[in-house]
Amino acid sequence: MTIDLRLAVGFVLGAGLAAVSALLFRATIKTAPNRSHYVAIVVAAAVVGAAAAVWPPSLVAAGALLAMIGVPAAAVDVVEHRVPDRLTAPLAAGMVITLVTAALIADSAQSLTMAFVGAAVWGGVLLASFLLTGDPGPGDVKLAPSLGMMLGWLGWKWLLTGIVGSYLLAALVAGVGLLTKRWSLRDGRMPLAPPMLAATVLSATLAA
């Protein structure tokens, strides 16, 4: 199957997974969502699905988890500046199950070890930052191990790319928001979950 065809199939499957994403978003958000939120979720899930289609086979199921659970977690963060435990907990459990299964099938104990190291590193970095400065929020800290687990599977290079990339993307989004006056310092904490998710997807795609 060519890369173009894999991207097309992944895009369609991701759009299909968006139905689950939308349901989870609706079940965990406290404010009333509007149509634009659901449009953004469908597009984001489709993009994640397309990206995951070109990843190594061992990570395709992890990509599906990001489309189904990671996308609504990021969407809630955008709307309400929080990442629900009801999404981070199942995402973490799903990542563990998915990657342990992949390691057993591929006999890849080293990759699995690196996955857990990645979870500890990204989670530890954000936890230390939260304890010292109060930023990022606790939801971002709980999201980090799942993303670190997936990038850790790919190795140190891509784990560090994801961590650094998330902050660079957050700074870029904040800068654009300030310039366009769509966001101001008075609005409070900049949502970090979307840049974290985007950096993870981008890093895994570059590694493919």
N, CA, C and O of each residue as an XYZ file, in Angstrom:
832
protein
N       0.847     -1.192      0.000
C       0.000      0.000      0.000
C       0.888      1.250      0.000
O       1.784      1.379      0.834
N       0.637      2.158     -0.931
C       1.439      3.372     -1.025
C       1.150      4.297      0.155
O       0.130      4.171      0.833
N       2.087      5.241      0.383
C       1.905      6.188      1.485
C       0.655      7.030      1.287
O      -0.084      7.286      2.238
N       0.414      7.467      0.038
C      -0.772      8.289     -0.232
C      -2.052      7.538      0.110
O      -2.982      8.107      0.682
N      -2.092      6.258     -0.246
C      -3.287      5.457      0.030
C      -3.432      5.234      1.538
O      -4.538      5.288      2.076
N      -2.316      4.985      2.206
C      -2.365      4.806      3.657
C      -2.863      6.079      4.347
O      -3.647      6.012      5.293
N      -2.404      7.228      3.869
C      -2.868      8.496      4.434
C      -4.371      8.658      4.238
O      -5.083      9.073      5.153
N      -4.846      8.332      3.047
C      -6.273      8.467      2.743
C      -7.110      7.549      3.629
O      -8.128      7.961      4.185
N      -6.664      6.295      3.753
C      -7.382      5.337      4.592
C      -7.368      5.789      6.052
O      -8.382      5.733      6.747
N      -6.194      6.239      6.497
C      -6.078      6.715      7.875
C      -6.958      7.919      8.138
O      -7.552      8.036      9.210
N      -7.045      8.808      7.176
C      -7.885      9.995      7.320
C      -9.349      9.595      7.485
O     -10.057     10.138      8.334
N      -9.795      8.643      6.670
C     -11.183      8.182      6.744
C     -11.445      7.488      8.082
O     -12.460      7.740      8.732
N     -10.519      6.608      8.489
C     -10.696      5.906      9.759
C     -10.666      6.880     10.934
O     -11.430      6.738     11.889
N      -9.771      7.877     10.853
C      -9.706      8.884     11.901
C     -11.003      9.662     12.004
O     -11.474      9.963     13.101
N     -11.581      9.988     10.851
C     -12.864     10.689     10.848
C     -13.943      9.818     11.482
O     -14.841     10.318     12.158
N     -13.842      8.498     11.252
C     -14.796      7.587     11.873
C     -14.635      7.540     13.389
O     -15.618      7.493     14.128
N     -13.386      7.552     13.840
C     -13.117      7.553     15.278
C     -13.567      8.850     15.939
O     -13.737      8.909     17.156
N     -13.758      9.891     15.126
C     -14.196     11.180     15.655
C     -15.552     11.078     16.345
O     -15.869     11.886     17.217
N     -16.354     10.082     15.953
C     -17.650      9.901     16.612
C     -17.446      9.578     18.093
O     -18.158     10.091     18.956
N     -16.465      8.721     18.371
C     -16.144      8.393     19.760
C     -15.572      9.624     20.458
O     -15.918      9.920     21.602
N     -14.691     10.337     19.754
C     -14.091     11.555     20.318
C     -15.164     12.550     20.714
O     -15.121     13.121     21.804
N     -16.126     12.757     19.829
C     -17.194     13.724     20.092
C     -18.034     13.303     21.295
O     -18.424     14.145     22.104
N     -18.310     12.013     21.416
C     -19.097     11.521     22.551
C     -18.345     11.724     23.869
O     -18.926     12.130     24.875
N     -17.043     11.433     23.842
C     -16.238     11.610     25.052
C     -16.122     13.092     25.415
O     -16.143     13.453     26.592
N     -16.002     13.937     24.407
C     -15.952     15.379     24.633
C     -17.236     15.848     25.294
O     -17.205     16.589     26.277
N     -18.356     15.415     24.753
C     -19.659     15.818     25.293
C     -19.856     15.296     26.720
O     -20.496     15.951     27.543
N     -19.307     14.121     27.005
C     -19.501     13.519     28.325
C     -18.619     14.140     29.394
O     -18.912     14.014     30.583
N     -17.542     14.811     28.992
C     -16.592     15.323     29.990
C     -16.549     16.846     30.086
O     -15.997     17.379     31.049
N     -17.114     17.555     29.114
C     -17.106     19.010     29.177
C     -18.253     19.490     30.076
O     -19.326     18.887     30.099
N     -18.020     20.560     30.800
C     -19.023     21.071     31.734
C     -19.875     22.177     31.112
O     -21.038     22.354     31.475
N     -19.285     22.922     30.168
C     -20.038     23.984     29.508
C     -20.714     23.429     28.259
O     -20.386     22.337     27.793
N     -21.648     24.187     27.731
C     -22.368     23.739     26.539
C     -21.482     23.871     25.299
O     -21.063     24.979     24.965
N     -21.192     22.778     24.618
C     -20.361     22.860     23.408
C     -21.156     23.424     22.248
O     -22.386     23.372     22.243
N     -20.445     23.968     21.258
C     -21.133     24.447     20.061
C     -20.640     23.681     18.833
O     -19.764     22.822     18.936
N     -21.205     23.996     17.687
C     -20.909     23.240     16.473
C     -19.440     23.320     16.095
O     -18.874     22.337     15.618
N     -18.814     24.470     16.299
C     -17.412     24.622     15.912
C     -16.508     23.677     16.690
O     -15.490     23.222     16.170
N     -16.876     23.378     17.937
C     -16.088     22.431     18.725
C     -16.103     21.051     18.069
O     -15.068     20.392     17.962
N     -17.269     20.630     17.641
C     -17.374     19.304     17.033
C     -16.680     19.252     15.671
O     -16.082     18.237     15.315
N     -16.760     20.331     14.922
C     -16.052     20.375     13.636
C     -14.549     20.238     13.857
O     -13.872     19.496     13.146
N     -14.034     20.965     14.855
C     -12.607     20.899     15.166
C     -12.203     19.496     15.600
O     -11.130     19.019     15.232
N     -13.051     18.833     16.376
C     -12.754     17.472     16.839
C     -12.704     16.499     15.671
O     -11.805     15.661     15.608
N     -13.648     16.594     14.753
C     -13.662     15.703     13.585
C     -12.404     15.900     12.748
O     -11.771     14.930     12.330
N     -12.044     17.154     12.507
C     -10.847     17.443     11.705
C      -9.595     16.927     12.408
O      -8.748     16.290     11.782
N      -9.477     17.203     13.712
C      -8.296     16.781     14.459
C      -8.174     15.261     14.498
O      -7.085     14.721     14.302
N      -9.283     14.571     14.750
C      -9.251     13.107     14.799
C      -8.882     12.527     13.434
O      -8.149     11.541     13.357
N      -9.386     13.133     12.361
C      -9.059     12.666     11.014
C      -7.573     12.859     10.714
O      -6.940     11.992     10.111
N      -7.021     13.992     11.135
C      -5.593     14.266     10.917
C      -4.730     13.285     11.713
O      -3.744     12.761     11.195
N      -5.102     13.039     12.968
C      -4.351     12.081     13.778
C      -4.426     10.686     13.158
O      -3.431      9.963     13.119
N      -5.610     10.315     12.675
C      -5.762      9.013     12.027
C      -4.910      8.891     10.778
O      -4.307      7.845     10.536
N      -4.855      9.958      9.976
C      -4.034      9.952      8.766
C      -2.561      9.818      9.118
O      -1.820      9.080      8.468
N      -2.143     10.540     10.156
C      -0.740     10.462     10.581
C      -0.399      9.063     11.080
O       0.640      8.505     10.725
N      -1.285      8.497     11.909
C      -1.027      7.183     12.489
C      -0.931      6.095     11.426
O      -0.285      5.069     11.640
N      -1.567      6.316     10.290
C      -1.549      5.322      9.218
C      -0.151      5.095      8.647
O       0.120      4.038      8.077
N       0.732      6.074      8.795
C       2.098      5.916      8.267
C       3.100      5.581      9.377
O       4.294      5.443      9.110
N       2.625      5.451     10.610
C       3.502      5.081     11.708
C       3.844      3.595     11.633
O       3.199      2.853     10.893
N       4.850      3.149     12.388
C       5.129      1.713     12.468
C       3.873      0.961     12.932
O       3.102      1.492     13.731
N       3.662     -0.258     12.446
C       2.463     -1.018     12.831
C       2.273     -1.128     14.340
O       1.140     -1.190     14.819
N       3.372     -1.154     15.091
C       3.276     -1.297     16.542
C       2.624     -0.096     17.209
O       2.187     -0.193     18.356
N       2.551      1.045     16.506
C       2.002      2.269     17.099
C       0.656      2.689     16.506
O       0.086      3.695     16.927
N       0.152      1.945     15.550
C      -1.113      2.340     14.920
C      -2.257      2.334     15.931
O      -3.087      3.243     15.935
N      -2.305      1.309     16.792
C      -3.359      1.260     17.811
C      -3.217      2.425     18.795
O      -4.215      2.976     19.259
N      -1.972      2.797     19.109
C      -1.742      3.951     19.984
C      -2.248      5.221     19.319
O      -2.786      6.105     19.987
N      -2.076      5.314     17.996
C      -2.598      6.460     17.255
C      -4.108      6.532     17.316
O      -4.683      7.616     17.419
N      -4.751      5.374     17.252
C      -6.214      5.344     17.358
C      -6.660      5.843     18.728
O      -7.670      6.538     18.840
N      -5.908      5.490     19.770
C      -6.227      5.979     21.119
C      -6.111      7.499     21.197
O      -6.937      8.166     21.821
N      -5.074      8.037     20.554
C      -4.918      9.494     20.548
C      -6.086     10.158     19.834
O      -6.578     11.197     20.274
N      -6.532      9.558     18.730
C      -7.658     10.134     17.989
C      -8.944     10.091     18.809
O      -9.724     11.043     18.803
N      -9.159      8.985     19.513
C     -10.405      8.806     20.253
C     -10.417      9.537     21.588
O     -11.438     10.105     21.974
N      -9.276      9.527     22.304
C      -9.250     10.048     23.666
C      -8.382     11.295     23.799
O      -8.738     12.230     24.517
N      -7.243     11.308     23.105
C      -6.357     12.469     23.188
C      -6.978     13.724     22.604
O      -6.822     14.813     23.157
N      -7.681     13.577     21.489
C      -8.298     14.740     20.835
C      -9.354     15.393     21.732
O      -9.297     16.608     21.919
N     -10.319     14.646     22.300
C     -11.285     15.318     23.182
C     -10.638     15.882     24.439
O     -11.105     16.891     24.968
N      -9.563     15.248     24.933
C      -8.863     15.796     26.101
C      -8.295     17.173     25.775
O      -8.405     18.103     26.573
N      -7.687     17.294     24.597
C      -7.138     18.583     24.174
C      -8.253     19.599     23.942
O      -8.094     20.783     24.241
N      -9.383     19.130     23.406
C     -10.507     20.034     23.125
C     -11.094     20.600     24.414
O     -11.422     21.785     24.479
N     -11.229     19.768     25.431
C     -11.734     20.247     26.724
C     -10.765     21.273     27.306
O     -11.189     22.262     27.903
N      -9.467     21.037     27.132
C      -8.467     21.971     27.643
C      -8.603     23.337     26.970
O      -8.454     24.371     27.622
N      -8.884     23.339     25.670
C      -9.055     24.603     24.952
C     -10.258     25.368     25.485
O     -10.194     26.581     25.684
N     -11.347     24.657     25.713
C     -12.591     25.311     26.112
C     -12.610     25.678     27.594
O     -13.070     26.757     27.966
N     -12.106     24.772     28.442
C     -12.265     24.966     29.889
C     -10.944     25.038     30.668
O     -10.958     25.138     31.894
N      -9.825     24.988     29.979
C      -8.512     25.065     30.633
C      -8.329     23.971     31.688
O      -7.832     24.225     32.785
N      -8.736     22.767     31.338
C      -8.524     21.621     32.207
C      -8.521     20.361     31.342
O      -9.121     20.329     30.268
N      -7.839     19.331     31.825
C      -7.818     18.043     31.129
C      -8.453     17.022     32.068
O      -7.875     16.718     33.112
N      -9.623     16.486     31.731
C     -10.367     15.628     32.663
C      -9.639     14.318     32.992
O      -9.036     13.687     32.124
N      -9.713     13.930     34.267
C      -9.176     12.629     34.687
C      -9.898     11.493     33.975
O      -9.316     10.434     33.740
N     -11.157     11.710     33.632
C     -11.951     10.671     32.967
C     -11.426     10.380     31.562
O     -11.838      9.405     30.933
N     -10.533     11.211     31.076
C      -9.903     10.952     29.779
C      -8.435     10.547     29.930
O      -7.964      9.652     29.228
N      -7.717     11.200     30.837
C      -6.293     10.873     30.979
C      -6.082      9.467     31.537
O      -5.140      8.779     31.144
N      -6.948      9.037     32.447
C      -6.792      7.705     33.047
C      -6.986      6.586     32.018
O      -6.129      5.708     31.912
N      -8.088      6.592     31.258
C      -8.232      5.527     30.254
C      -7.202      5.611     29.133
O      -6.827      4.585     28.564
N      -6.739      6.818     28.807
C      -5.702      6.943     27.782
C      -4.419      6.276     28.263
O      -3.767      5.559     27.503
N      -4.054      6.510     29.526
C      -2.847      5.895     30.077
C      -2.975      4.376     30.122
O      -2.053      3.654     29.741
N      -4.131      3.896     30.593
C      -4.349      2.447     30.658
C      -4.317      1.830     29.267
O      -3.741      0.762     29.064
N      -4.945      2.515     28.310
C      -4.955      2.013     26.940
C      -3.564      1.963     26.342
O      -3.229      1.022     25.622
N      -2.746      2.973     26.635
C      -1.374      2.997     26.122
C      -0.568      1.832     26.677
O       0.176      1.174     25.950
N      -0.725      1.585     27.973
C       0.001      0.469     28.589
C      -0.388     -0.846     27.929
O       0.476     -1.633     27.542
N      -1.695     -1.083     27.799
C      -2.177     -2.335     27.211
C      -1.704     -2.459     25.765
O      -1.233     -3.517     25.349
N      -1.832     -1.377     25.005
C      -1.463     -1.392     23.590
C       0.023     -1.670     23.392
O       0.394     -2.492     22.554
N       0.870     -0.996     24.152
C       2.308     -1.139     23.947
C       2.854     -2.440     24.542
O       3.801     -3.011     24.001
N       2.277     -2.909     25.634
C       2.678     -4.218     26.161
C       2.325     -5.305     25.143
O       3.118     -6.213     24.896
N       1.136     -5.204     24.558
C       0.727     -6.168     23.533
C       1.659     -6.110     22.333
O       2.076     -7.147     21.816
N       1.987     -4.895     21.887
C       2.891     -4.728     20.746
C       4.263     -5.316     21.050
O       4.886     -5.924     20.180
N       4.736     -5.136     22.285
C       6.047     -5.667     22.669
C       6.046     -7.191     22.675
O       7.028     -7.820     22.280
N       4.938     -7.783     23.125
C       4.840     -9.242     23.142
C       4.803     -9.809     21.726
O       5.421    -10.835     21.444
N       4.080     -9.140     20.849
C       3.969     -9.613     19.458
C       5.305     -9.486     18.733
O       5.723    -10.397     18.019
N       5.966     -8.352     18.922
C       7.206     -8.079     18.197
C       8.455     -8.496     18.973
O       9.575     -8.330     18.489
N       8.260     -9.043     20.188
C       9.382     -9.419     21.047
C      10.333     -8.233     21.206
O      11.531     -8.332     20.942
N       9.763     -7.111     21.645
C      10.492     -5.844     21.701
C      10.539     -5.317     23.126
O       9.943     -4.285     23.436
N      11.247     -6.028     23.989
C      11.331     -5.628     25.392
C      12.049     -4.283     25.545
O      11.706     -3.491     26.423
N      13.038     -4.029     24.696
C      13.785     -2.773     24.793
C      12.884     -1.575     24.496
O      12.945     -0.560     25.190
N      12.049     -1.696     23.464
C      11.133     -0.606     23.133
C      10.137     -0.370     24.260
O       9.796      0.772     24.568
N       9.667     -1.466     24.879
C       8.707     -1.321     25.973
C       9.366     -0.639     27.173
O       8.756      0.204     27.831
N      10.618     -1.013     27.450
C      11.336     -0.364     28.547
C      11.478      1.131     28.289
O      11.261      1.949     29.183
N      11.841      1.477     27.067
C      11.974      2.885     26.708
C      10.634      3.605     26.786
O      10.588      4.791     27.113
N       9.542      2.902     26.491
C       8.214      3.508     26.584
C       7.926      3.936     28.028
O       7.428      5.037     28.267
N       8.240      3.066     28.979
C       8.011      3.407     30.385
C       8.973      4.496     30.857
O       8.614      5.338     31.680
N      10.189      4.471     30.332
C      11.135      5.548     30.641
C      10.584      6.879     30.118
O      10.642      7.899     30.805
N      10.050      6.853     28.892
C       9.469      8.061     28.303
C       8.319      8.599     29.122
O       8.190      9.811     29.298
N       7.476      7.703     29.628
C       6.359      8.128     30.484
C       6.873      8.803     31.744
O       6.340      9.826     32.174
N       7.922      8.221     32.339
C       8.478      8.779     33.570
C       9.156     10.122     33.315
O       9.056     11.036     34.133
N       9.845     10.240     32.181
C      10.573     11.478     31.889
C       9.621     12.632     31.631
O       9.724     13.672     32.280
N       8.686     12.465     30.685
C       7.782     13.579     30.369
C       6.881     13.892     31.552
O       6.662     15.056     31.887
N       6.361     12.846     32.182
C       5.534     13.078     33.367
C       6.330     13.735     34.473
O       5.823     14.626     35.156
N       7.588     13.303     34.664
C       8.425     13.875     35.718
C       8.773     15.327     35.473
O       8.789     16.133     36.403
N       9.053     15.666     34.217
C       9.381     17.052     33.870
C       8.210     17.978     34.205
O       8.395     19.026     34.822
N       7.009     17.582     33.793
C       5.844     18.443     34.049
C       5.459     18.453     35.524
O       5.001     19.473     36.038
N       5.640     17.325     36.205
C       5.332     17.288     37.637
C       6.266     18.223     38.400
O       5.825     18.970     39.274
N       7.554     18.180     38.069
C       8.510     19.069     38.734
C       8.162     20.529     38.478
O       8.222     21.362     39.382
N       7.797     20.830     37.227
C       7.414     22.195     36.883
C       6.170     22.625     37.658
O       6.096     23.752     38.148
N       5.197     21.723     37.767
C       3.960     22.034     38.483
C       4.231     22.287     39.972
O       3.685     23.222     40.558
N       5.067     21.458     40.565
C       5.362     21.611     41.996
C       6.151     22.886     42.283
O       5.991     23.499     43.339
N       7.005     23.283     41.333
C       7.855     24.453     41.552
C       7.170     25.768     41.189
O       7.384     26.789     41.842
N       6.339     25.734     40.133
C       5.770     26.988     39.617
C       4.249     27.021     39.579
O       3.653     28.090     39.445
N       3.620     25.859     39.695
C       2.161     25.814     39.547
C       1.721     25.648     38.111
O       0.527     25.508     37.845
N       2.659     25.660     37.177
C       2.378     25.451     35.755
C       3.207     24.278     35.240
O       4.342     24.088     35.678
N       2.659     23.492     34.322
C       1.309     23.542     33.765
C       0.283     22.993     34.757
O       0.623     22.691     35.900
N      -0.950     22.866     34.328
C      -2.001     22.372     35.210
C      -1.839     20.891     35.498
O      -1.115     20.195     34.787
N      -2.514     20.399     36.544
C      -2.412     18.983     36.911
C      -2.893     18.041     35.810
O      -2.395     16.922     35.690
N      -3.863     18.490     35.004
C      -4.337     17.649     33.911
C      -3.261     17.405     32.870
O      -3.151     16.303     32.331
N      -2.463     18.436     32.581
C      -1.361     18.282     31.635
C      -0.323     17.302     32.179
O       0.244     16.505     31.432
N      -0.082     17.371     33.491
C       0.862     16.455     34.127
C       0.387     15.013     33.961
O       1.189     14.112     33.716
N      -0.919     14.804     34.097
C      -1.472     13.449     33.982
C      -1.522     12.973     32.532
O      -1.509     11.770     32.271
N      -1.579     13.909     31.594
C      -1.590     13.538     30.171
C      -0.195     13.154     29.690
O      -0.055     12.290     28.825
N       0.831     13.784     30.240
C       2.206     13.619     29.755
C       2.698     12.172     29.722
O       3.330     11.794     28.737
N       2.446     11.333     30.744
C       2.974      9.961     30.687
C       2.482      9.167     29.484
O       3.237      8.379     28.914
N       1.232      9.361     29.092
C       0.710      8.623     27.939
C       1.440      9.008     26.658
O       1.798      8.149     25.853
N       1.658     10.305     26.480
C       2.348     10.772     25.286
C       3.827     10.391     25.340
O       4.413     10.000     24.331
N       4.425     10.510     26.531
C       5.818     10.128     26.690
C       6.030      8.642     26.460
O       7.070      8.233     25.945
N       5.060      7.844     26.833
C       5.145      6.404     26.624
C       5.242      6.074     25.128
O       6.053      5.249     24.706
N       4.404      6.734     24.353
C       4.392      6.457     22.917
C       5.681      6.914     22.244
O       6.246      6.189     21.426
N       6.149      8.121     22.586
C       7.373      8.617     21.969
C       8.604      7.897     22.519
O       9.589      7.719     21.802
N       8.556      7.485     23.781
C       9.660      6.719     24.334
C       9.868      5.416     23.581
O      11.000      4.961     23.420
N       8.786      4.821     23.125
C       8.854      3.592     22.313
C       9.752      3.813     21.092
O      10.455      2.901     20.656
N       9.723      5.023     20.549
C      10.503      5.350     19.353
C      11.950      5.710     19.659
O      12.798      5.682     18.766
N      12.244      6.053     20.928
C      13.614      6.366     21.298
C      13.771      7.765     21.872
O      12.862      8.591     21.795
N      14.938      8.016     22.445
C      15.226      9.288     23.113
C      15.047     10.490     22.190
O      14.488     11.511     22.588
N      15.526     10.358     20.960
C      15.483     11.486     20.028
C      14.059     12.008     19.867
O      13.823     13.215     19.908
N      13.124     11.099     19.687
C      11.749     11.515     19.407
C      11.017     11.901     20.668
O      10.095     12.716     20.624
N      11.409     11.333     21.791
C      10.845     11.761     23.071
C      11.223     13.212     23.352
O      10.364     14.026     23.694
N      12.498     13.533     23.210
C      12.950     14.906     23.450
C      12.364     15.870     22.421
O      12.041     17.014     22.742
N      12.228     15.393     21.174
C      11.607     16.232     20.147
C      10.177     16.594     20.535
O       9.744     17.734     20.363
N       9.455     15.613     21.058
C       8.072     15.868     21.466
C       7.972     16.835     22.633
O       7.124     17.727     22.633
N       8.835     16.661     23.629
C       8.786     17.525     24.808
C       9.133     18.964     24.434
O       8.399     19.896     24.764
N      10.266     19.135     23.736
C      10.671     20.481     23.335
C       9.670     21.077     22.352
O       9.322     22.255     22.439
N       9.211     20.249     21.415
C       8.256     20.723     20.407
C       6.960     21.210     21.014
O       6.359     22.157     20.506
N       6.513     20.578     22.099
C       5.250     21.004     22.735
C       5.365     22.422     23.281
O       4.425     23.211     23.181
N       6.522     22.741     23.861
C       6.710     24.100     24.388
C       6.877     25.119     23.261
O       6.393     26.246     23.355
N       7.568     24.710     22.194
C       7.721     25.623     21.062
C       6.378     25.914     20.407
O       6.089     27.058     20.057
N       5.559     24.881     20.242
C       4.231     25.080     19.654
C       3.358     25.937     20.568
O       2.608     26.789     20.093
N       3.456     25.711     21.879
C       2.674     26.515     22.831
C       3.077     27.978     22.744
O       2.227     28.868     22.771
N       4.395     28.225     22.638
C       4.867     29.606     22.526
C       4.397     30.238     21.228
O       4.033     31.414     21.199
N       4.403     29.452     20.146
C       3.943     29.957     18.849
C       2.462     30.314     18.892
O       2.053     31.377     18.424
N       1.667     29.413     19.459
C       0.222     29.660     19.559
C      -0.054     30.883     20.431
O      -0.911     31.706     20.110
N       0.686     30.992     21.542
C       0.500     32.143     22.430
C       0.867     33.439     21.718
O       0.168     34.445     21.843
N       1.964     33.410     20.972
C       2.387     34.604     20.233
C       1.368     35.030     19.198
O       1.046     36.212     19.074
N       0.858     34.046     18.445
C      -0.161     34.361     17.442
C      -1.428     34.880     18.118
O      -2.059     35.819     17.634
N      -1.795     34.255     19.248
C      -2.980     34.690     19.976
C      -2.864     36.116     20.479
O      -3.830     36.877     20.439
N      -1.672     36.479     20.957
C      -1.451     37.847     21.423
C      -1.501     38.836     20.267
O      -2.086     39.912     20.388
N      -0.886     38.470     19.149
C      -0.848     39.369     17.993
C      -2.241     39.592     17.413
O      -2.577     40.700     16.994
N      -3.045     38.537     17.392
C      -4.389     38.642     16.816
C      -5.441     39.035     17.851
O      -6.622     39.187     17.538
N      -4.977     39.194     19.101
C      -5.851     39.581     20.217
C      -6.950     38.556     20.503
O      -8.006     38.886     21.042
N      -6.670     37.293     20.125
C      -7.599     36.214     20.462
C      -7.294     35.638     21.843
O      -8.084     34.872     22.396
N      -6.153     36.011     22.386
C      -5.762     35.554     23.715
C      -4.940     36.653     24.358
O      -4.192     37.353     23.676
N      -5.072     36.808     25.659
C      -4.291     37.813     26.379
C      -3.774     37.196     27.667
O      -4.256     36.152     28.108
N      -2.794     37.849     28.260
C      -2.215     37.344     29.501
C      -3.245     37.302     30.617
O      -3.095     36.540     31.572
N      -4.290     38.114     30.506
C      -5.344     38.124     31.527
C      -6.236     36.889     31.435
O      -6.983     36.586     32.366
N      -6.155     36.172     30.302
C      -6.974     34.978     30.143
C      -6.483     33.820     30.998
O      -7.182     32.817     31.143
N      -5.301     33.947     31.559
C      -4.775     32.890     32.418
C      -3.885     31.919     31.671
O      -3.288     32.266     30.652
N      -3.800     30.709     32.180
C      -2.892     29.686     31.666
C      -3.208     29.322     30.215
O      -4.365     29.123     29.844
N      -2.167     29.241     29.418
C      -2.316     28.827     28.028
C      -2.550     27.311     27.988
O      -1.766     26.568     28.578
N      -3.596     26.833     27.317
C      -3.825     25.391     27.235
C      -2.606     24.680     26.636
O      -2.168     25.010     25.534
N      -2.065     23.707     27.368
C      -0.867     23.010     26.900
C      -1.178     21.666     26.252
O      -0.364     21.150     25.485
N      -2.344     21.092     26.549
C      -2.668     19.779     25.998
C      -2.668     19.753     24.467
O      -2.129     18.810     23.887
N      -3.256     20.758     23.782
C      -3.213     20.715     22.313
C      -1.794     20.738     21.743
O      -1.498     19.932     20.861
N      -0.890     21.630     22.209
C       0.485     21.569     21.706
C       1.184     20.252     22.050
O       1.982     19.753     21.257
N       0.894     19.690     23.216
C       1.485     18.405     23.589
C       1.040     17.312     22.629
O       1.855     16.515     22.167
N      -0.249     17.276     22.332
C      -0.776     16.270     21.415
C      -0.216     16.475     20.010
O       0.191     15.516     19.354
N      -0.197     17.723     19.550
C       0.303     18.019     18.207
C       1.778     17.658     18.076
O       2.188     17.086     17.066
N       2.581     17.988     19.092
C       4.011     17.681     19.056
C       4.251     16.179     19.045
O       5.171     15.695     18.385
N       3.421     15.445     19.776
C       3.547     13.983     19.816
C       3.243     13.382     18.447
O       3.992     12.544     17.946
N       2.147     13.814     17.855
C       1.759     13.301     16.535
C       2.807     13.659     15.485
O       3.177     12.826     14.658
N       3.278     14.894     15.523
C       4.287     15.340     14.558
C       5.597     14.575     14.725
O       6.202     14.167     13.734
N       6.039     14.377     15.961
C       7.276     13.658     16.212
C       7.191     12.204     15.729
O       8.114     11.694     15.095
N       6.073     11.551     16.040
C       5.898     10.156     15.612
C       5.846     10.048     14.096
O       6.328      9.072     13.521
N       5.263     11.047     13.452
C       5.168     11.039     11.982
C       6.535     11.254     11.350
O       6.875     10.610     10.357
N       7.313     12.154     11.924
C       8.673     12.390     11.414
C       9.561     11.166     11.609
O      10.471     10.912     10.820
N       9.284     10.413     12.670
C      10.085      9.227     12.952
C       9.733      8.051     12.032
O      10.519      7.116     11.880
N       8.549      8.109     11.424
C       8.079      6.983     10.602
C       8.934      6.832      9.335
O       8.686      5.939      8.525
